[in-house]
Amino acid sequence: MSNAAATARATGATGELAPEVCVPKIAATRARFVETLRSLGLERGADAFVVSDLAVCGLPECFPKAGPELLEFYHDGLAEAVGLDGAPGGTLACITYSFDFVRTRVYDSRTTRTKHGVLNEFLRTRPGAVRSLHPFGSCAALGANADRFMRDCGPSCFGQGSPFTRLIAADARCVVIGKRPGHVPLFHTAEQFVGVPYAYNKRLTGEVTHEGERVDREFTAFLRYKHLDVRYDFPFIYDAMEANVAHRKAPWLRASVAVFSMRAYYDWIAARYERDVHAFLLQPPDYAGDGPPA
């Protein structure tokens, strides 16, 4: 089976790990995973923002197939590395976006699933997890600073008072598993603070339930104008990040794991945007024409 076929079979049509996945297995244990994270500077007591693509990594040899046990493997390894249950206790955070809210106008922080990664959904549903209120661009966290990052957030999913601004201010560690280090959703926060001309604050309303109680509140999301051809230059973003932002990276199974400062990456993105608001696009959009739809 080719790598592409194995990955397709691993993720399935919905991006989730399929139980019948069969890929080459490489010797790995939880102890080795924790040792790798520690070697990259992830210390006990750290606040960690996790981004992952487990299908790209393949299976450790101790797992005959993908399933909940594999997700527990990664959760337990990350928890041990940051000392989730110890002192000083660390924090694990991740995105739990629910973009379907734009269509359904219904969101329940306890039951609305995220489609942005099986590990993210697994972390969201762990006992003690705290999910932010935003019905479109929520995040979730476990551990010592979960309340600090996720509770009483502002109405914007990327702007002031969002989990992203709090994690950046705390200089959380980005932990990227399986993806290139630059694949971290900080660009929208920088775009909003800089005020790029190809995006706007969209007002969001709907039936929102948070921790069992209905919420009567308006939210916003900084989104790209649909009438503009806005395309990011991802190869350039990833190459430039690795060339300009300090990070530590190590092989992990068929891919890699990287650790770096969330604040340092954000500061680099924002500085580039301040010099050129189209710095990370393939080309500037054509702003001439009829303008945004009503």
C-alpha positions in Angstrom: 0.0 0.0 0.0 1.4 3.4 -0.9 1.8 6.2 1.7 -1.0 8.2 0.0 -3.3 5.2 0.0 -2.5 4.3 3.6 -3.2 7.9 4.7 -6.5 8.0 2.8 -7.5 4.7 4.4 -6.4 5.9 7.8 -8.4 9.1 7.7 -11.4 8.1 5.8 -13.8 10.5 4.1 -14.4 12.5 7.2 -10.7 12.9 8.3 -11.1 10.5 11.2 -8.9 7.5 11.9 -10.5 4.4 10.5 -10.3 1.2 12.6 -9.1 -0.9 9.7 -6.0 1.2 9.0 -2.9 -0.8 8.1 0.4 1.1 7.8 4.0 0.2 8.6 4.5 0.2 12.4 7.6 1.7 13.9 8.9 1.0 17.4 7.4 3.6 19.8 6.2 3.6 23.3 4.6 6.3 25.5 7.9 6.7 27.3 9.6 7.3 24.0 6.9 9.9 23.1 7.3 11.7 26.4 11.1 11.6 26.0 10.8 13.1 22.6 8.6 15.9 23.8 10.9 16.6 26.8 14.0 16.7 24.4 12.2 19.4 22.5 11.8 21.6 25.6 8.2 20.7 26.6 8.6 21.0 30.4 6.4 19.9 33.3 4.1 22.8 34.1 4.0 24.1 30.5 0.9 25.3 28.8 0.7 23.4 25.5 -1.4 24.2 22.4 -1.6 21.0 20.4 -2.0 20.7 16.6 -1.9 17.2 15.1 -2.4 14.9 12.1 -2.1 11.4 13.6 -2.8 9.7 10.3 0.3 11.1 8.8 2.4 9.7 11.7 1.2 6.1 11.2 0.8 3.6 14.0 3.2 2.8 16.9 4.0 -0.9 16.8 2.1 -1.5 20.1 -1.2 -0.8 18.4 -2.7 -3.5 16.0 -5.2 -0.9 14.7 -6.2 2.7 15.1 -8.9 3.5 17.7 -9.6 5.1 21.1 -6.5 3.4 22.6 -4.3 5.3 20.1 -5.9 8.6 21.2 -5.3 7.7 24.8 -1.7 7.0 24.0 -1.2 10.6 22.7 -3.4 12.1 25.4 -1.5 10.3 28.2 1.9 11.1 26.7 1.1 14.8 26.4 -0.4 14.8 29.9 2.7 13.2 31.4 5.0 15.6 29.6 3.3 18.7 30.9 2.4 17.2 34.3 -1.3 17.6 33.7 -2.2 16.0 37.1 0.9 17.0 39.1 2.5 20.0 40.6 3.3 22.2 39.0 0.4 21.3 36.7 0.5 22.0 33.0 -2.3 22.6 30.5 -3.3 21.0 27.2 -5.3 23.2 24.7 -6.5 22.8 21.1 -9.0 24.1 18.7 -12.5 22.7 18.7 -14.0 24.7 15.8 -17.6 24.1 14.7 -17.9 25.8 11.4 -21.3 24.2 10.8 -22.8 26.9 13.1 -23.0 29.2 10.1 -25.4 26.7 8.5 -27.2 25.2 11.5 -27.2 28.2 13.8 -27.2 25.7 16.7 -24.3 25.2 19.1 -24.0 23.3 22.5 -20.6 23.5 24.0 -21.1 20.1 25.6 -22.4 18.1 22.6 -21.4 19.9 19.4 -18.5 17.9 17.9 -15.5 19.4 16.3 -14.4 18.1 12.9 -10.9 19.5 13.3 -9.0 16.4 14.3 -9.8 13.2 16.2 -7.3 14.0 18.9 -9.0 17.4 19.4 -12.4 15.8 19.8 -10.9 13.3 22.2 -9.4 16.0 24.3 -12.6 18.0 24.3 -14.6 15.1 25.7 -12.1 14.2 28.6 -13.4 14.7 32.1 -12.5 18.2 33.3 -12.1 19.7 29.9 -13.3 23.3 29.5 -14.5 24.5 26.2 -14.8 28.2 25.3 -18.2 29.7 24.5 -17.7 30.8 20.9 -20.2 28.8 18.7 -18.0 29.0 15.6 -14.3 29.2 16.7 -14.1 27.5 20.1 -11.1 26.0 21.8 -10.9 23.6 24.7 -8.4 22.9 27.4 -7.5 20.5 30.2 -5.4 21.2 33.3 -4.2 23.9 35.6 -5.0 26.9 33.4 -8.0 25.6 31.5 -10.4 28.1 33.2 -8.0 31.0 32.7 -7.8 30.4 28.9 -11.3 29.2 28.2 -13.8 30.9 30.5 -15.4 34.4 30.2 -14.0 34.9 26.7 -14.9 37.9 24.5 -17.3 37.7 21.6 -14.6 37.3 19.0 -13.1 33.9 18.2 -9.8 35.3 17.1 -9.6 38.8 18.6 -9.3 40.5 22.0 -10.3 38.2 24.9 -10.2 35.1 22.8 -8.4 31.9 23.9 -5.8 32.7 21.2 -4.8 36.1 22.7 -4.7 34.5 26.2 -2.5 31.6 25.0 -0.2 34.0 23.2 0.1 36.3 26.2 1.0 33.3 28.4 3.6 32.2 25.8 2.1 28.7 25.5 4.2 26.1 23.8 2.9 25.0 20.3 3.2 21.2 20.0 2.8 20.2 16.4 2.5 16.4 15.7 2.5 15.1 12.2 2.2 18.5 10.5 4.8 21.0 9.5 5.6 23.4 12.4 4.0 26.4 10.6 0.6 24.7 10.6 -0.8 26.6 13.6 -4.0 28.7 13.4 -2.5 32.1 14.5 -2.9 33.9 11.2 -6.5 35.0 11.8 -5.6 36.6 15.1 -2.8 38.6 13.4 -5.0 39.4 10.5 -7.7 40.8 12.8 -5.3 43.0 14.9 -3.5 44.3 11.8 -6.8 44.8 10.0 -6.2 43.2 6.6 -8.5 44.5 3.9 -9.6 41.1 2.6 -11.5 40.1 5.8 -14.3 41.5 8.0 -16.0 40.9 11.3 -19.0 38.7 10.5 -21.8 38.9 13.1 -23.1 35.5 14.3 -26.3 34.7 16.1 -28.2 31.5 16.8 -29.3 29.0 19.4 -26.2 28.8 21.8 -26.1 26.6 24.9 -23.0 26.8 27.1 -22.6 24.3 30.0 -26.3 23.6 30.0 -27.6 27.2 29.9 -28.9 29.2 27.0 -26.8 32.2 26.0 -28.4 35.3 24.5 -25.4 37.0 23.0 -23.9 38.1 19.6 -20.6 36.7 18.5 -18.2 37.7 15.7 -15.7 35.9 13.5 -13.0 37.6 11.3 -13.6 36.0 8.0 -12.4 36.4 4.4 -14.7 38.1 1.9 -16.2 35.4 -0.3 -16.1 37.6 -3.4 -12.3 37.9 -3.2 -9.9 35.3 -4.4 -7.9 35.0 -1.2 -5.4 32.1 -1.3 -2.6 31.5 1.2 0.9 30.5 0.0 1.2 27.6 2.4 4.6 26.3 1.1 6.1 29.7 1.6 4.5 30.1 5.1 5.9 26.8 6.3 9.4 27.4 4.8 9.6 30.9 6.1 8.4 30.0 9.5 11.0 27.2 9.8 13.7 29.7 8.6 12.7 32.6 10.9 11.1 31.3 14.1 13.1 29.3 16.6 11.7 25.8 17.0 12.9 22.4 17.9 11.9 19.4 15.8 12.4 15.6 16.0 11.3 12.6 13.9 8.3 10.8 15.2 7.1 7.6 13.4 6.6 8.5 9.8 6.5 12.2 10.4 7.8 14.7 13.1 6.9 16.5 16.2 7.9 20.1 16.9 7.8 22.5 19.9 8.1 26.3 19.8 6.9 29.5 21.4 3.4 30.6 20.5 4.2 34.2 21.2 7.3 34.1 19.0 5.4 32.7 16.1 2.6 35.2 16.5 5.0 38.1 16.7 6.7 37.0 13.5 3.4 36.7 11.7 2.2 40.1 12.9 5.4 41.9 12.0 5.2 40.5 8.4 1.6 41.6 8.1 2.4 45.1 9.4 5.0 45.5 6.6 2.8 43.9 3.9 -0.9 42.9 4.5 -0.6 40.4 1.6 2.6 38.9 2.8 1.3 35.3 3.1 -1.0 35.3 0.0 -0.1 33.9 -3.4 -1.1 37.3 -4.7 -3.1 40.3 -3.6 -6.8 40.0 -4.3 -8.4 42.0 -7.0 -10.3 44.6 -5.0 -11.8 46.3 -8.0 -15.4 45.3 -8.8 -18.8 45.3 -7.2 -17.6 45.0 -3.6 -18.7 42.6 -0.9 -22.2 41.1 -1.1 -24.8 42.6 1.3 
